Amino acid sequence: MEEAARSAAASAARTEGLSYGATALEYASLLAKPKLDASMLSPIQSDWEAFYVYWNVIYVDIGLVSLALRFLMRMGYDILTIFNILMLPWDIVTYFLTAVVLCIPGHLAWYCVIKRKGCCGAPGLLAMAAYYVLVPLHSLSESMSHKNSTPLLTAMLLSVPTVALVYACLQLATGASSQSAREVTGQTNMDASLAPHSAASAPASSDRGPAV
């Protein structure tokens, strides 16, 4: 019982005060310092949360680099075109806001998976895996309906991180299910072990005869 209480207290301490907004700077520091690690290409990992963080950062940074390249091309067009040079300040603001909006889903996914452990355990992690599957499908649909190759090209660039993130979410979900099963089994075994002691310590009043 004491071990279960300590585990619950530790879990509460980890999540206490970790609001979504309070983690913005932490996530921004991760995006600012991406790391290239060949070991993250392996399907066998000892720390799936670190694996998820690695590919989440790569995923968002690829989107930001793609956006930056589009902005540079747009800025060059504005400079070369005398009329459009007046639109340059507006384009800068627009692309900056787009970059911020681009980071929000990545930050939210990271917060839910890492800081809140899927928010509701394995079901939440499976929902995140489904999200990463649906995003490229939406990009493909948008590219076909608007005859615009940009969303499709972006989805192709993100194909490896997408597969890795789906795989990480599935692995974390499996681990969350196993942990939940172990906790239930441990609690059941603890209750079962305490039952004989309780029965032995209870007064056997039914076996005593009437007092003379």
C-alpha positions in Angstrom: 0.0 0.0 0.0 2.8 2.4 0.9 4.5 1.7 -2.5 1.3 2.4 -4.4 0.9 5.7 -2.4 4.4 6.8 -3.2 3.9 6.0 -6.9 0.7 8.0 -7.0 2.4 10.9 -5.2 5.3 10.9 -7.6 3.0 10.9 -10.5 1.0 13.8 -9.1 4.3 15.7 -8.5 5.4 15.2 -12.1 2.2 16.6 -13.5 1.6 19.4 -11.0 1.9 22.8 -12.5 2.7 21.6 -16.0 0.2 23.7 -17.8 0.3 23.8 -21.6 1.4 27.5 -21.7 4.1 26.9 -19.1 5.9 24.5 -21.4 6.1 26.7 -24.5 9.7 27.9 -23.8 10.8 24.3 -23.1 9.4 23.2 -26.4 10.9 26.2 -28.2 14.3 25.3 -26.9 13.9 21.8 -28.2 13.0 23.1 -31.7 15.9 25.5 -31.6 18.5 22.7 -30.9 17.6 19.7 -33.1 20.0 16.8 -32.8 20.9 14.2 -35.5 21.2 10.8 -34.0 21.6 7.7 -36.2 20.4 5.5 -33.3 17.0 7.0 -33.6 16.6 5.1 -36.9 16.5 1.8 -35.1 13.1 0.2 -34.4 14.4 -1.0 -31.1 14.7 1.6 -28.4 15.1 1.7 -24.6 13.4 5.0 -24.2 10.3 5.5 -26.4 9.6 9.0 -24.9 13.0 10.2 -26.0 12.4 8.6 -29.4 9.1 10.4 -29.7 10.6 13.8 -28.7 13.4 13.4 -31.3 11.0 12.8 -34.2 8.5 15.3 -33.0 11.2 18.0 -33.2 12.4 16.8 -36.6 8.8 16.8 -37.8 8.1 20.4 -36.8 11.6 21.6 -37.9 11.1 20.2 -41.4 7.9 22.1 -41.6 9.6 25.3 -40.5 12.4 24.9 -43.0 10.0 24.3 -45.8 8.1 27.4 -44.8 11.3 29.4 -44.6 12.2 28.4 -48.1 8.8 29.4 -49.4 9.2 32.7 -47.6 12.6 33.4 -49.2 11.2 32.7 -52.7 8.2 34.9 -52.0 10.5 37.7 -50.6 12.7 37.4 -53.8 9.6 37.8 -55.9 8.5 40.8 -53.9 11.9 42.5 -54.3 12.1 41.8 -58.0 8.6 43.1 -58.6 8.4 46.8 -57.8 4.7 46.8 -57.1 4.9 43.7 -54.8 7.7 45.2 -52.8 5.1 47.1 -50.9 3.6 43.8 -49.8 6.9 42.6 -48.2 6.1 43.8 -44.7 2.8 42.0 -44.9 4.4 38.8 -46.2 6.9 38.9 -43.3 4.1 39.1 -40.7 2.0 36.5 -42.5 4.8 33.9 -42.7 5.8 34.6 -39.1 2.2 33.9 -37.9 2.1 30.8 -40.1 5.3 29.6 -38.4 3.7 30.1 -35.0 0.6 28.3 -36.0 2.7 25.5 -37.5 4.4 24.9 -34.1 1.1 24.8 -32.1 0.0 21.2 -33.2 3.6 19.9 -32.6 3.7 21.5 -29.2 0.3 20.3 -28.3 1.1 16.7 -29.4 4.4 16.8 -27.4 2.6 18.1 -24.4 -0.1 15.4 -24.5 2.2 12.6 -25.1 5.2 13.5 -22.9 3.9 15.7 -20.2 0.4 14.2 -19.8 1.3 10.6 -20.8 -1.4 10.6 -23.6 -3.8 12.5 -21.3 -5.8 9.3 -20.8 -3.2 6.6 -21.2 -3.2 4.2 -24.0 -6.4 5.5 -25.7 -4.9 9.0 -25.9 -1.7 7.7 -27.4 -3.6 5.7 -30.0 -5.5 8.8 -30.8 -2.2 10.6 -31.4 -1.1 7.8 -33.7 -4.3 8.2 -35.7 -3.7 12.0 -35.9 -0.3 11.5 -37.5 -1.8 9.1 -40.0 -4.6 11.5 -40.9 -2.4 14.6 -41.5 -0.7 13.3 -44.6 -4.0 11.9 -46.0 -5.4 15.4 -45.6 -2.4 16.9 -47.4 -2.9 14.4 -50.2 -6.6 15.3 -50.5 -5.8 19.0 -50.5 -3.2 18.6 -53.1 -5.5 16.7 -55.4 -8.5 19.0 -54.9 -6.7 22.3 -55.4 -4.1 20.9 -57.9 -1.4 22.3 -55.6 1.7 20.2 -55.2 3.1 22.0 -52.2 1.1 20.0 -49.5 2.0 16.8 -51.2 5.7 17.7 -51.3 5.6 18.6 -47.6 3.9 15.4 -46.8 6.6 13.5 -48.7 9.3 15.3 -46.7 7.6 14.4 -43.5 7.0 10.8 -44.4 9.9 9.3 -42.3 9.1 11.4 -39.2 5.4 10.5 -39.6 6.1 6.8 -39.6 8.5 7.2 -36.6 5.9 9.2 -34.6 3.1 6.7 -35.3 5.4 3.8 -34.3 6.5 5.7 -31.1 2.9 6.3 -30.1 2.0 2.7 -30.6 5.0 1.6 -28.5 4.1 4.0 -25.8 0.5 2.9 -25.9 1.6 -0.7 -25.5 3.7 0.3 -22.5 0.9 2.3 -20.9 -1.4 -0.7 -21.3 1.2 -3.1 -19.8 1.8 -0.6 -16.9 -1.9 -0.4 -16.2 -2.2 -4.1 -16.2 0.8 -4.5 -13.9 -0.7 -1.9 -11.5 -4.1 -3.8 -11.4 -2.4 -7.1 -11.0 -0.2 -5.8 -8.2 -3.1 -4.3 -6.4 -5.0 -7.6 -6.7 -2.1 -9.6 -5.4 -1.6 -7.1 -2.5 -5.3 -7.4 -1.5 -5.1 -11.2 -1.7 -2.0 -11.3 0.5 -3.6 -9.0 3.0 -6.7 -11.1 3.2 -5.3 -14.1 5.2 -3.6 -11.8 7.7 -6.9 -9.9 8.3 -8.7 -13.2 8.7 -6.1 -14.5 11.1 -6.1 -11.4 13.2 -9.9 -11.2 13.5 -11.3 -12.5 16.8 -12.8 -15.9 16.5 -15.9 -15.0 18.5 -18.1 -17.5 16.6 -15.9 -20.4 17.9 -16.3 -19.5 21.6 -19.0 -21.0 23.7 -21.3 -19.0 25.8 -19.7 -17.4 28.8 -20.5 -19.2 32.1 
